[in-house]
């Protein structure tokens, strides 16, 4: 990935706590802390760090248990990061919801959502944001900022209703995008007033869990997972090289500035299902656009080796 993978805009939303707390009327996600998963995360992280310039790593891991629960381990799970293109997972959820709210198929914005998820296209992401919010960018002169910004909260309001924010921020497009090389007009004002996007490992893992467990409906799960599916070793996967051959791999990466991040749902050949959300400073902000971004694969390998069997 390179500078074109800086994320698109999301908006401010809900309250998903680290154990999957939910808003009124929404059942909590079936997540519980587990000492074995916690030990696996801590041991893998301790052995991995530092890795070259990468010396910061916050990670949350959810391991599916046979009783339907997901067993959790986390280090730095609530530390805020600039998420880069990881926010596009939220935009995809909003896009599917918007389509269905219009009485249209879940994939009605596929021309834009597919490249947004599959190759992290920023320009197409801008079209997704504009479509679901009905609030494309405009000049600030005479514009009704508050009304415009309220529309831009579509994704945030959706996630808030499902209890899936927990202090994260999803506001801005990232650039270059369909509205320009750099923020301008109302979009510049939004970033100035409300700050940059932010995610953390706990929230990212829970967001992926909400998708794969069907919290947004079966059509949404099937569609988004199909667009996230990719070979573990690819230009758009950072941890995939650490998973065993034959793993079914679904992920969204993000890299910008010094952020190197990925949100993964993987089904291992031995039947284990795991979600890993990792945020690190593994990208060199002064390095070339085509720098090697696969350093987290070594961490993933150490983690998979240490995760317990779900038969225990």
ABEGO torsion letter per residue (X at the ends): XBAAABBBBBBBBBBBBAAGBBBBGBBBBBBBBBAAAAAAAAAAAAAAOBBEABABBBBBBBBBBAAGBBBBBBBGAABBBBAEAAAAAAAAAAAAAAAAAAGBBAAAAAAAAAAAAAAGBAAAAAAAAAAAAGBBBBBABGBBAAAAAAAAAAAAAAAAAAGAAGGBBBABBBOBBAAEABBBEAAAAAAAAAEBBBBBAAAAAAAAAAAAAGAAEAAAAAAAAAAABBBABBAABAAAAABBBGBBBBBBBBBBEABBBBBBBBBBAAGBBBBBBBBBAABBAABBAABBAAAAAAAAAAAAAABBBAAX
